[in-house]
Amino acid sequence: MRKLDKAIIWPIYFDASKTRKEGRRVSKPLAVQSPKIYEIKLAVDRLGLKNEVRLEAHYAKTHWSKSGMILVEKKEPKEKILQKIAKQLIRIKNVQANNMPKKS
């Protein structure tokens, strides 16, 4: 993939605990708590998009934390890709929540 054919996706784009100013790119209803890079990778894979994970990457506003990033093939505008990934992340998080053992 050439650089123009890729969209850079950071976990902070989907983090419900972050503000737009801090880096969240999706609306609150589409955001999830503490998205992990492997969850985003799973969401991208489910969408059938070619991707490449870079685990050592640092988001500029949180340069002290290695959050990782995913390079995703860009067949449509980045905002549309983010919306689709966010919807998949919600499904993934819901499945994880339903599979957690219940507290007695």
KOLLOSE-204782 format. One record per residue (C-alpha): residue number from 1; residue in three letters; x, y, z. Coordinates in steps of 0.1 Angstrom, whole numbers, plus 5000, padded with zeros to 4 digits. Example, Ala and Ser with C-alpha at 12.3 -4.5 7.8 and 13.67 -1.06 7.14 Angstrom:
# residues 2
<node><num>1</num><residuo>ala</residuo><east>5123</east><north>4955</north><up>5078</up></node>
<node><num>2</num><residuo>ser</residuo><east>5137</east><north>4989</north><up>5071</up></node>
This chain:
# residues 104
<node><num>1</num><residuo>met</residuo><east>5000</east><north>5000</north><up>5000</up></node>
<node><num>2</num><residuo>arg</residuo><east>5012</east><north>5035</north><up>4992</up></node>
<node><num>3</num><residuo>lys</residuo><east>5010</east><north>5062</north><up>5019</up></node>
<node><num>4</num><residuo>leu</residuo><east>4980</east><north>5079</north><up>5002</up></node>
<node><num>5</num><residuo>asp</residuo><east>4961</east><north>5046</north><up>5002</up></node>
<node><num>6</num><residuo>lys</residuo><east>4963</east><north>5042</north><up>5040</up></node>
<node><num>7</num><residuo>ala</residuo><east>4944</east><north>5057</north><up>5069</up></node>
<node><num>8</num><residuo>ile</residuo><east>4962</east><north>5058</north><up>5103</up></node>
<node><num>9</num><residuo>ile</residuo><east>4939</east><north>5046</north><up>5130</up></node>
<node><num>10</num><residuo>trp</residuo><east>4948</east><north>5053</north><up>5167</up></node>
<node><num>11</num><residuo>pro</residuo><east>4929</east><north>5037</north><up>5197</up></node>
<node><num>12</num><residuo>ile</residuo><east>4923</east><north>5071</north><up>5212</up></node>
<node><num>13</num><residuo>tyr</residuo><east>4899</east><north>5079</north><up>5182</up></node>
<node><num>14</num><residuo>phe</residuo><east>4874</east><north>5055</north><up>5199</up></node>
<node><num>15</num><residuo>asp</residuo><east>4880</east><north>5061</north><up>5236</up></node>
<node><num>16</num><residuo>ala</residuo><east>4848</east><north>5072</north><up>5254</up></node>
<node><num>17</num><residuo>ser</residuo><east>4869</east><north>5087</north><up>5283</up></node>
<node><num>18</num><residuo>lys</residuo><east>4886</east><north>5112</north><up>5259</up></node>
<node><num>19</num><residuo>thr</residuo><east>4872</east><north>5145</north><up>5246</up></node>
<node><num>20</num><residuo>arg</residuo><east>4873</east><north>5156</north><up>5210</up></node>
<node><num>21</num><residuo>lys</residuo><east>4901</east><north>5179</north><up>5220</up></node>
<node><num>22</num><residuo>glu</residuo><east>4921</east><north>5150</north><up>5235</up></node>
<node><num>23</num><residuo>gly</residuo><east>4918</east><north>5131</north><up>5202</up></node>
<node><num>24</num><residuo>arg</residuo><east>4885</east><north>5112</north><up>5201</up></node>
<node><num>25</num><residuo>arg</residuo><east>4872</east><north>5112</north><up>5165</up></node>
<node><num>26</num><residuo>val</residuo><east>4839</east><north>5094</north><up>5169</up></node>
<node><num>27</num><residuo>ser</residuo><east>4807</east><north>5106</north><up>5186</up></node>
<node><num>28</num><residuo>lys</residuo><east>4801</east><north>5096</north><up>5222</up></node>
<node><num>29</num><residuo>pro</residuo><east>4775</east><north>5069</north><up>5213</up></node>
<node><num>30</num><residuo>leu</residuo><east>4800</east><north>5052</north><up>5191</up></node>
<node><num>31</num><residuo>ala</residuo><east>4829</east><north>5054</north><up>5215</up></node>
<node><num>32</num><residuo>val</residuo><east>4839</east><north>5026</north><up>5238</up></node>
<node><num>33</num><residuo>gln</residuo><east>4858</east><north>5023</north><up>5271</up></node>
<node><num>34</num><residuo>ser</residuo><east>4896</east><north>5018</north><up>5268</up></node>
<node><num>35</num><residuo>pro</residuo><east>4898</east><north>5003</north><up>5233</up></node>
<node><num>36</num><residuo>lys</residuo><east>4928</east><north>4981</north><up>5228</up></node>
<node><num>37</num><residuo>ile</residuo><east>4948</east><north>4978</north><up>5196</up></node>
<node><num>38</num><residuo>tyr</residuo><east>4939</east><north>4941</north><up>5192</up></node>
<node><num>39</num><residuo>glu</residuo><east>4902</east><north>4949</north><up>5194</up></node>
<node><num>40</num><residuo>ile</residuo><east>4906</east><north>4975</north><up>5167</up></node>
<node><num>41</num><residuo>lys</residuo><east>4925</east><north>4950</north><up>5146</up></node>
<node><num>42</num><residuo>leu</residuo><east>4897</east><north>4925</north><up>5150</up></node>
<node><num>43</num><residuo>ala</residuo><east>4871</east><north>4951</north><up>5140</up></node>
<node><num>44</num><residuo>val</residuo><east>4892</east><north>4961</north><up>5109</up></node>
<node><num>45</num><residuo>asp</residuo><east>4896</east><north>4924</north><up>5100</up></node>
<node><num>46</num><residuo>arg</residuo><east>4858</east><north>4919</north><up>5103</up></node>
<node><num>47</num><residuo>leu</residuo><east>4854</east><north>4947</north><up>5078</up></node>
<node><num>48</num><residuo>gly</residuo><east>4877</east><north>4930</north><up>5054</up></node>
<node><num>49</num><residuo>leu</residuo><east>4901</east><north>4958</north><up>5051</up></node>
<node><num>50</num><residuo>lys</residuo><east>4938</east><north>4952</north><up>5045</up></node>
<node><num>51</num><residuo>asn</residuo><east>4958</east><north>4965</north><up>5075</up></node>
<node><num>52</num><residuo>glu</residuo><east>4991</east><north>4967</north><up>5092</up></node>
<node><num>53</num><residuo>val</residuo><east>4997</east><north>4970</north><up>5129</up></node>
<node><num>54</num><residuo>arg</residuo><east>5025</east><north>4991</north><up>5144</up></node>
<node><num>55</num><residuo>leu</residuo><east>5027</east><north>4984</north><up>5181</up></node>
<node><num>56</num><residuo>glu</residuo><east>5056</east><north>5007</north><up>5189</up></node>
<node><num>57</num><residuo>ala</residuo><east>5038</east><north>5038</north><up>5176</up></node>
<node><num>58</num><residuo>his</residuo><east>5031</east><north>5068</north><up>5199</up></node>
<node><num>59</num><residuo>tyr</residuo><east>5001</east><north>5091</north><up>5195</up></node>
<node><num>60</num><residuo>ala</residuo><east>5015</east><north>5127</north><up>5194</up></node>
<node><num>61</num><residuo>lys</residuo><east>4994</east><north>5140</north><up>5223</up></node>
<node><num>62</num><residuo>thr</residuo><east>5003</east><north>5110</north><up>5245</up></node>
<node><num>63</num><residuo>his</residuo><east>5039</east><north>5105</north><up>5233</up></node>
<node><num>64</num><residuo>trp</residuo><east>5049</east><north>5088</north><up>5266</up></node>
<node><num>65</num><residuo>ser</residuo><east>5025</east><north>5059</north><up>5259</up></node>
<node><num>66</num><residuo>lys</residuo><east>5029</east><north>5033</north><up>5232</up></node>
<node><num>67</num><residuo>ser</residuo><east>4993</east><north>5029</north><up>5222</up></node>
<node><num>68</num><residuo>gly</residuo><east>5001</east><north>5014</north><up>5188</up></node>
<node><num>69</num><residuo>met</residuo><east>4984</east><north>5022</north><up>5155</up></node>
<node><num>70</num><residuo>ile</residuo><east>4969</east><north>5005</north><up>5126</up></node>
<node><num>71</num><residuo>leu</residuo><east>4974</east><north>5014</north><up>5089</up></node>
<node><num>72</num><residuo>val</residuo><east>4942</east><north>5006</north><up>5070</up></node>
<node><num>73</num><residuo>glu</residuo><east>4936</east><north>5005</north><up>5033</up></node>
<node><num>74</num><residuo>lys</residuo><east>4916</east><north>5036</north><up>5024</up></node>
<node><num>75</num><residuo>lys</residuo><east>4888</east><north>5029</north><up>4999</up></node>
<node><num>76</num><residuo>glu</residuo><east>4865</east><north>5056</north><up>5013</up></node>
<node><num>77</num><residuo>pro</residuo><east>4869</east><north>5088</north><up>5034</up></node>
<node><num>78</num><residuo>lys</residuo><east>4886</east><north>5082</north><up>5068</up></node>
<node><num>79</num><residuo>glu</residuo><east>4855</east><north>5094</north><up>5088</up></node>
<node><num>80</num><residuo>lys</residuo><east>4834</east><north>5066</north><up>5072</up></node>
<node><num>81</num><residuo>ile</residuo><east>4861</east><north>5041</north><up>5080</up></node>
<node><num>82</num><residuo>leu</residuo><east>4861</east><north>5053</north><up>5116</up></node>
<node><num>83</num><residuo>gln</residuo><east>4823</east><north>5050</north><up>5119</up></node>
<node><num>84</num><residuo>lys</residuo><east>4824</east><north>5014</north><up>5106</up></node>
<node><num>85</num><residuo>ile</residuo><east>4852</east><north>5004</north><up>5129</up></node>
<node><num>86</num><residuo>ala</residuo><east>4835</east><north>5021</north><up>5159</up></node>
<node><num>87</num><residuo>lys</residuo><east>4803</east><north>5000</north><up>5152</up></node>
<node><num>88</num><residuo>gln</residuo><east>4823</east><north>4968</north><up>5151</up></node>
<node><num>89</num><residuo>leu</residuo><east>4841</east><north>4978</north><up>5183</up></node>
<node><num>90</num><residuo>ile</residuo><east>4808</east><north>4982</north><up>5200</up></node>
<node><num>91</num><residuo>arg</residuo><east>4798</east><north>4946</north><up>5189</up></node>
<node><num>92</num><residuo>ile</residuo><east>4832</east><north>4933</north><up>5201</up></node>
<node><num>93</num><residuo>lys</residuo><east>4829</east><north>4950</north><up>5235</up></node>
<node><num>94</num><residuo>asn</residuo><east>4793</east><north>4937</north><up>5239</up></node>
<node><num>95</num><residuo>val</residuo><east>4804</east><north>4901</north><up>5232</up></node>
<node><num>96</num><residuo>gln</residuo><east>4833</east><north>4905</north><up>5257</up></node>
<node><num>97</num><residuo>ala</residuo><east>4810</east><north>4919</north><up>5284</up></node>
<node><num>98</num><residuo>asn</residuo><east>4785</east><north>4891</north><up>5279</up></node>
<node><num>99</num><residuo>asn</residuo><east>4812</east><north>4865</north><up>5282</up></node>
<node><num>100</num><residuo>met</residuo><east>4826</east><north>4879</north><up>5315</up></node>
<node><num>101</num><residuo>pro</residuo><east>4818</east><north>4858</north><up>5346</up></node>
<node><num>102</num><residuo>lys</residuo><east>4790</east><north>4873</north><up>5367</up></node>
<node><num>103</num><residuo>lys</residuo><east>4799</east><north>4886</north><up>5402</up></node>
<node><num>104</num><residuo>ser</residuo><east>4779</east><north>4869</north><up>5430</up></node>
